[in-house]
Amino acid sequence: MRTRLDAGDADALDRHRRRALALIASDRMGAALDLQREPDRMRDRYGRHLFGQSCLMARRFVEAGTRFVTVHYDCPDGYSWDSHRNSDDVKKHLLPTFDQACSALLMDLEERGLLHETLVIAVGEMGRTPVATANWGRGHWSTCFPALIAGAGIRGGIVYGKTDAKAEYPQEKTMTPEDLAKTIYMALGVDPEMFLTDRQGRPVPLVESGKAVQELFG
């Protein structure tokens, strides 16, 4: 169904486009995109692979004033997290590179005094079946999967929640996607219980259900 776009909407869209273009074309962002400005030891620390250098780029974006950065680890270098057939790539490539780059990012942000004001979240869209195939391939499993959260007042060095022995179902301190969303909003200083107004003037909750997990904050 098509809706009419009035002049005010068009003007607002143009303003957003101009602001986005100005941000991308700014000297500050141009400098942030130049990884050659980083010393070799720092690039080595993050890892000389696509995900490592992408995390380093993310830190440079944060330093340059970017408010939201996404680092997408999909199928770089021919590898993939979609481990239906086997888990060799996960074990030999993906987990080691993720561990190196993510830990480097958190430590780097902490050393630069940026972690307290930067929320870092590493999460996928689902977990994997607890029972593997003969080749250790695993299917989709949306019932239980982990998330790593750090910075912005989140307590470090803790594990929240517990699964059964097979990592099949959560047993203690279950956290729903809605709980995670509200926790993220709280860490960002946004009231997770607030309402927005739709185009018809009706109040709509920012998140329909769930609660922010206060225990995660120090």
C-alpha angles and dihedrals in degrees: 000000000000122000128202116258110213126206093261092055091048092050091050091050091051091051091053091049092050092049092048092049092047090052094049094045097045121117089235094059091041089058091046090055092056105092090177086080090068118089116250092245091059093048089049090049092059092042131257093256132098097262093046094050090044090056089049089051088051091056090050090051091052090050090050091056103262109156099202128030129177123197108192116201103193120135106333118163090010096297129117140193088218090099102174096134100038142336098233094110091048093052099039102035119004102049095044093048093045092049093049097046099040094047090047091051094051094046092045093051090048093050091050093049092246103109095079090061099035123078113210119195127180112185140138130210097256146354132246132261111271092224114066130208122248089275093044093256115153134202132217117297117179097173097082133013137145134246129196115216126179141160132023094081097316112142112249128225099026136118116215117202135008135232132204120273092275096048084240104123133013114252107176132032095001112203119201125204087254090053089051092049092051091046090053092050091050091051089051092052094252118133103246091203095055125121127225127206121239126213091274092054094252120142114247123187116241087228118011098215143359132065137252112259104237093185091072093066122085 
